[in-house]
């Protein structure tokens, strides 16, 4: 799979493609300290469906704390969901590189980070690159509908309809 950043080369280690969304649910269930980082890109949608609705379902069912950027935090609160933290994307990326940092403040770091809607494509690209290079204790999963080569796992480039079906499968698997 090729990333959308054609001028950049992600290096020899690239994201494993998520071909079965059930794998994501299994990874979330196995994680000891998962974290879901959500940005304003999750606020869109095609009218009927919104990525943010799936974020809420996945986070609740998987018992995954949410860290949201400014606008995403506001929208989550409107839906009755209180994010564990509200931070700028650069700040959360910086904190995640510290192997002793966690939202709980107990020195036990997060081991899995889910990412969705973190601004323009290149912003998540850079966040993934920073985490891949400076946070070897973390596994990362991009749940966006475009391939993110710097994450540990990523969906391939896909249509919006196919993307929603995959997000639905992840939520259903966790809700069982």
N, C-alpha and C positions, 0 to 999 in steps of 0.2 A: 504494500500500500504506500502511496506517495502522500506526503503532507501537502498542505496548501501553500506553505512557505517555500516556493520553488528556489529562491536564491540561497536558502540556508541548508546546511547539511547537518542532520541530527547526530551523526557519529555512528560508530559501529553497533551500539546497543539501541535498538528501537522497540517501541511498544508492541506487545503481543496483541493481535487483533481479537476483539471480543466477537466471536461468531455465535456463541450461545449465551444469552443474557442470564441464564441460570447460573453460569460460572460467577458472575458478579455477585449474585445473591449468596452463593457459597463462600466467596471471599469475605463478604461483609459478616456473615455468621461466624467465620473462623477468626476474624480479627479480634484482638484483645482490647484495643483502644482506637476504634475508627473515628474519623472526623469527616464531615461533609462541608466543603467550602463552596458557597453559592454566590454568584454575582448577578448583575443586572441582565445578563443575557438570558436568564431563566424567566424573565418577565414577559417575554413575547408569547407567541402562540398563534394558532390559526383561527381563533374565535371560539371554537368548541373546547379545545385543549390548550393547556398551558404547561410548559415544563415545570413551573413552580408547583403545580398540583402533584406532580410525580415526586418532586423533591420532598414535599411534606409527607407523602405516603411512604417513601423509602426510608426517610429519617425516622418516622414514628415506628414503622414495622421492624426496622433493623436496630432500633434504639441507638441511633447515631446522632451525636450532638451536631448542631448546625452553627457554622460561622458564616455570617452574611456581610456583604458589602452594604453600603448605605441604603440604596434604593431597595435592594432585595430584603433588607431587614424591615423596612417600613411595610412592604407588601406581605411579608410573613406575619407581622403583627396584626395586619388587617384580617388575616385568615385565622387568628387566634393562636399562632405559633410564636413562641418566644425563642429567638436564637440564643445559643449559649454565649455568643459574643458577636459584636459588630466591629469589623476591622477593615481597613483598606487592604486590597489584595497584596500589595508590596509588604505590608506589615505582617500579615499572616504567613507569607512565604518566608520572610526573614525569621520569624519565630519558629517555624517548622524545621528549619535547619539546625536548631539547637537540640541536641539529643536528650536534653533534660527538661525541655519545656512541654507542658501540656495545659489544656484549659483548666484542668483540675488543680494545678499548682502543686502536685505531689511528687514531681520528679520522674514520673513514669510517662515516657513519651508516647505519642500516638504512633501506631504502626501501619495504618492504612488511611489514605486521604482520597476521598471522592471529590471530583471537581465538576462543576456544571455552570455555564454561563459567565465565565470570568472575562467579561469585556471582549474586545476584538480578538480575533484568532491569535494574533502575534503576542498578546499579553499572556494568555495561558501557555503559549509556546515557551515564552521566557520563564514563566513560573515553573513549568515542568522541567526546563533545562536546569534552573537553579536547584530544584529539589533533587534531580537526578545526580547532579554533580556534588552537592554539599549536604545532602541528607540521605546517606546510604541506609539508614535505619528505617526509612519509609518506603512503602509501596504506594504507588499512585494510580488512580483510575480516572480517566476522562470519560464522562458520560455525555459529552457533546456529540453532535451528529457529524462531526468532521474528525479526521484522524489527527491525533496528537502524538507524534513520535517520541517525545521525551518522557511520557508517562510509562508506567510499567505495563498497563493495559489501556486500550482505547478502542472505541467503535471505529469501524472503517468509515469512509465518506459514504453517507447514505441519504436517502430521501427523508423528508420530514415524516411522512406516513410510516415508513419502516422504523424510524427512530422512536416514534411514539409507541409502536408495538413492542419494541425492545424495552423501553422504560416501563411499560405496563407489565411485561413478563417479570422484570426484576421486582417490582412492587408486589405482584401476586405471590412470587416465591417467598418473599420475606413475610408476607401476611399469613402464610400457612401456619 
